Amino acid sequence: MEKLHTTVQGEEAMSGRPVWLQNLLRKLRDYLPLIKGLQTFLLLATGLAGYMSARCPIFHFPTLLGLAGSLFLAISGSTVLNMWWDRDIDARMGRTQKRPLPSGEISTQETLRLGLILSVGGLAWSALLSPLYALVVFAGWFFDVVVYTIWLKRRTCWSIIWGGIAGGMPILAGRVLGVGSIDLVGILLTLSVLFWIPTHILTFAMRFYADYQNAGVPTFPSCYGFPVTRATIAASSVLAALAIGTAGILIGVQWGFLRLLAVLSSGLFLLALGSLIRPNERVNFGLFKYASLYMLASMILLSIQ
């Protein structure tokens, strides 16, 4: 016992941190890949942009904090539950085999418990802010976990539509919290994310075509071929740009910001068109990366102008 106590003291002395804090940091480090930080951050950014687009006459920091906290928990919770459900798929795909569940770093029970705690925490917090806001947040969680992941993902490539609807709920939730209702701007912002999803996801499906085939997950490239998939990406890029541009005009975005938004949208369309005319891996991956930057930049423009 004395030896154990000496060892613990030695660990604390070497790191400069108490053992309990080291264990907590280690656990957080293990959990971080489960919430897909970049994806969660991007969806959270859309929610904040939706709220800021309302141009509330009084900037209420506690409400903004509640929005950020509740969305972060709900989005993270749904992502963790998706990882828990798809653990068998991840084990068969080269790019996901090292995730915490397939690699055995975290148990299935612990992952399920974490996902439920985060989800319930986020949904409960949203209910304290506004009933309508909570309903939209719950709709996003339900479409993502139940409809998209559990029900449709393994059955049809069209599951991406429902995944896109789920992805559009954070920005609608933010808008709802700002204006108190579902309005035309909120619907357009939701559509902009819905139409952006194919640009982001379908390029990924083409890049990792063999992985998805291995796992038996139907995708647009496997069901309709690469040319149709590229045409779908090009069309959805145009629709996403039109939706977000129209929303910006209705919000009252200044002309200078609208021009910048138009330039960003043109870049997205040109890359999509390039992948359609002269398809290659480099252009495809460039489009995938640009799509994320495009959405983040658009959300920043809607928030700060």
N, C-alpha and C positions, 0 to 999 in steps of 0.2 A: 504493500500500500504506500509505504514511504517512497519506494522507487518510482511508482506511478506519479505521485505528487511532484517528485523532483523532475520527472520527464515533462509533465505539463508546464511546470514553471520554466523549464528550459526552452520549451516551444514558444512560450509567451515572450521570454527574454529575447529570443532570436528574431522573432517577427515584430516585436514591439506592440503586438495586439493580443488581447485576451483570447483564449481558446474558443470561447463561445462565439466571439466575433469572427474568428477565422472560419469556424464551421458554418456560420450564417453566410459569409461571403462565398464560401465554396459551394453552398447549396444554391445561392442566387446565380452563380456562374454556371451551374449545371442546368438550372431552369431556363436561362436566357435563350438558348436555341429553341426551346419549345414554343416561345411566343413569336418567333420569326420577327426580330426587332425592326428590320427595315420595312417590312410589309405593314406591321402594326403602326409604325411611325407615320408612314404615308397615309394610311386610312385615318389616323388621328388628325393629321394635317388637314385632310378634307373636311373633317368635322369642325375644326376650329375655323376654317375658311367659311364654311356654311354659316356659322354663328356671326362671324365678323361681317359677312355680306349683308346682314340685317341692318347695319349702321344704327345700332341702338343709341338713343340720345344720351344715355348714361352708361358709362363703362363700369360694369359691376364685376369686380375681380372675383368675389366668391362664386358667382355663377359660372364664370369662365373656368375657374379651378374645378368646379363640380362637373362641368362638361368634359374637361380633359381627363379627370380622374375616372368618371363613370365609363366614358368611351374606352379608355385604356384598359380598364378591367374587363369590360364586356368583349372587346375585340381580342384581347389576350386569352380570355377564357375560351372563346369559340375556337381560336387557333390551337390551343392545347388539346381541346376535345377532338378536334380534327386529327391532330397528330396521334392521339390515343386510338382513334377508330382506324386510321390508315397505317398502323404500325406494320401490318403484314405486307402492304404494298411497298412501304418504304424499305423493307428488308430485301425486296427483290429488285430495287432500282439502285444503280451504281452511285448516283449523285446523292442519295439519301440514306445509304446504308450506315453512315457514321453518325446519324442523328441519335440523340440520347436513348430512345426506346429500342430501335433495332440493334444498337450496339450494346444494350444491356446496362447502360450507365444509370438509368432510372427505371424503376419498376412500373408496370402497367397500373397497379393500384394507386401508386403515388401520383402518377400523371393524371389519372381520372379524378382523384381527389383535388388536385391542384386546379384542374380545369373547371370543376364544379364550384369550388370556392371563389375563383376569380369571376366566373359567370354570374353567380348569385350576388356577389358583392357589387359588380357593375350594374346589374339590373335593379337591385334594391336602391342603390345610390341614384340612379336615373329616375326612379319613382318618386324620390324625395324632391326632385327638381321640377318635374312637370309630368302629368299623366300622359299627355300626347307625346311628349319627348320620349318617355319610357316605352310607349307603345312602338314607336319607330325603332328604338334601340333593340327592343325585343324582337321585332320583325327581322332586323338584320341578323341577329343571333340565330333565330329560328331558320331563316332561309339558308344561312351558311352551314350550320351544324346538321340540321335535320333534313332539309330538302336537298341541298346540294351534296353534302358529304355522305350522309348515311343512305339517302334514298336513291339519288340519281347518278352520282359520279361514276359508279362502276357499271351503270346500265346504258348510258347514252352520252354522246359527245355534246349534246345540247344542254347538258347540265351547266355549261358555262354561262348560259343566260341567267339561271337562278343564282349562280355564284356572282355574276355581275350585279344583279339586283341587291344581293347582300352587300356587295362592295359599295353600292350607292347609298346605303342607308345612313352611314355616319355623316355625310355631308347634308342629307335631308334632315337628320336629327339636329344638327347644329343650326340649320336654318329655322327649324320649328321652334327650337328653344329661344331663338332671337326674335321671331315675329309672332309666335304663339299660334300659328296655324300652318297648314300645308298650302303653299301658294304656287303660282306658275314658275317663279324663279327657283323655288325649291325642287320642283319637278324637272326643270331644265338642268339644274346642277346634278341631280340624280342621274339623268340620262347621259350627261357628259361622262360620268364615271362608268356607267353601264357600257357605253360605246367605246370607252377607252380600254376596258378589260380585255377584249379580243386582241388589241394591239400588244398588250403586255403578256397575256397568257398564251396566245396562239404562236407567237414567235418562240416562246419557251417550249411549247409542245413540238415545234419543228426541230429545235436544237437538240432536244432529248427524246427524239422519236423512238429510238430503240429501247430506252428505259421504260417508256409508257407501254410499248408493245410487250416487253418482258413482264410487266406487272399486270397486263390484261386490262388496262384502263383505256376505254375508247376516247379518241381525240379527233378533232377535225382532220388533221393530216392522215390519220389511219382510216377514217371513214370516207373522206371526200378527196383526198390527195392534196399535194402541196400547192398546185396552181389555184385551186378553189380556196384554200386556206389563205394564200397571199391576197387574193382578190377580196376576201372577207375582211382582212386586216386593213386594206386600203379603203374600203367602203366605210368601215367603222371609224377609221381615223377622221374621215371627212365629217361624219355625223357627230363625233365627239367635239370637233372644232366648232361646228355650227351651233351645237347645244351650249357650249361654254361661252362662245362669243355672244349669242343671243341673250344669255343670262347676264353677261357683263353689261350689255347695253341697257337692259331693264333695271339692273342695279344702279346704273349711273356711273359706271367706270369712266374715268377721264380718257379723253381721246388718245393721249400719249400712251397710256397703259393698254388701251385697246389695240393700238398699232403694234406694240410689243407682243401682245397676246397673238395677234395675227401672224407675226413673224415666227413665233414658236409653233403655231399650228401649221404654218407652211412647211417648216422643217419636218414635222411629224409626217405630213402627207407626202412630201418628196421622198423621204426614206421608205415609206410604205410603197410608193410608186416604184422606187428603185428596186425594192425586193421583188416586185411583180415583173418588172421588165428584164432585169438582169439578176436573177436570184443567185445568191451565194451565201456562205456561212457568215462571212464578215459583215455584210449588209444586214443580214437577219439579226445578228447579235447586237449590232449597232442600233437597230430599231428597238430592240428589247430594252437596252440601256437608256436610250433617248426617251422612250415612252414614260419611264419612271421620272426622269428629270423634267419632262414636259408637264406632267401632272403636278409635281411639287412646285414648279415655277408658277404655274397657273394659279394654284391655291395661294401662293404668296402674293401674287398680284391682286387677287380678289380681296385679300386681307388687309394689305397696307395702303392701297390707293385712297 
